[in-house]
């Protein structure tokens, strides 16, 4: 992409840094200033920056909604009881249940979101002998 004008910092350099710029990962003050000056002078690059911000915000929003899971209260209670039993030196039997959901999100050029989920479950029983 190029707007057809000559800039101190070429469009290709600015566009290759857009994601880093949005994330605040451009640490060199001179580079930040050069990008800001370029964006003020170049509407196509400024539009691309805004587009990338919107896409990034959309992705973060989707991830927040999809990945905001709280462990079940029964798991909290089991862990508390197991820790209590271990600290008191009692016999403990631990049953571990593991569930993982892998989410992949694809966003096409029109902003349509397609989400795929894969769930993996695993149960394991561990017994600790009574220490006397």
N, C-alpha and C positions, 0 to 999 in steps of 0.2 A: 504494500500500500504506500502510496505517496500522493501528496496533494499537488505536486507539480512545482512547488516552490523550493528554493534552496534555503536550508536552515543551517544554523551553526552546528546543531546536532541532527544528523539525518533521521528520517522517519524510521528506517529499519532498526537503528540503534534504540530508539525510544520504544518501539513496539516489542523489541526483544526483552525489554526491561519492565514492561507494563505490570506483569504479575508480581514481580519483586517490589515494584513501586507501590502497588496497592497493599501488599502485605507489610510495608514498612521495612523491607529488608535491604533497601538501598541506603547504605550508611555514609557514603561519601557525600558531604554537603555540596560540593561542586557538581556532582552528578545529579543530585536531587534538584538543584537549581536549574541545571541545563534541561532536565526533563520538564520542569514546570514552565520554563520559558518556551520550550518547544510546544507544549500543550496549549499554551495561551495563543500561539501563532498559527497552530495547525488544527483546524476543526475536524478533519478526518481522524487524526490520532486521538484527539480529545473524545470523539465519539466512540472510538474503539476502547479507550480506557473506561468510559462509562458503561459500555456493553460488558466488559470483563468484570466490572464491579457488580453489575446486576446479576450476571451468571454466578459469580462467587457467592453473593448474598443468597441467591436462590438455592445453591447447593448446600450452604451452611444451614439454611432453614429446613431443607428436606432431611439433612442428617440429624439435626436436633430433634425433629419430630419422630424420626425412625429409630433413633438410638437412645431415646430417653427412657430406659427401662430401669425399674427399681427391683432389687432382689426381693423375693417373696418374704413376708413376715415370718413364715415358718422356718425359712433358712436362717434368718437372724436368731430366732429362738433356739434352733438346733446348735448353732455355733456358740451361742452364749452358754448353753447347758454343757457342751463338750469342754469348753474352756474352764467352766466351773468345776466339772468332774476332774479334769487334769490337775487343776490347782489343789484339789482336796485329796489327790492321790488315789481316787477311786478307780474302779475298772471302767474302761471307756471303750465303747464300740462306735466307730465313726463311719457313717455312710455318706459318701460324697456323691453328689449329683452335679453333673456339668452339662450346661446347655449353651451352645454358641450359635448365634445367627449371623451369617455373613450377608451383607447387603451390598449389592452393586447398583449404582445409579447411573443412568445414561441420560444425557440431555442433548437433544438434537439441535440443529441450527435454528429451529423455530421455537425453542424453549420448551418443547414437549418432554415430559419426564417419564422414563420407563425404569421401574424398580424391580429387581430380582432378589429373592431371599432364599438362602439355603440354611437349614437348621441342622445342627449336629448335636446329638445328645449322647451322654456317657454317664454310666453309674458305676461306682466302685465302692466296695466295702473294705474297710480297714479295721482290724481288731488289735487293740493294745493289750498285752498281758497285764494282769494285776501285779503291780510292783509292791512287795511287802518287805 
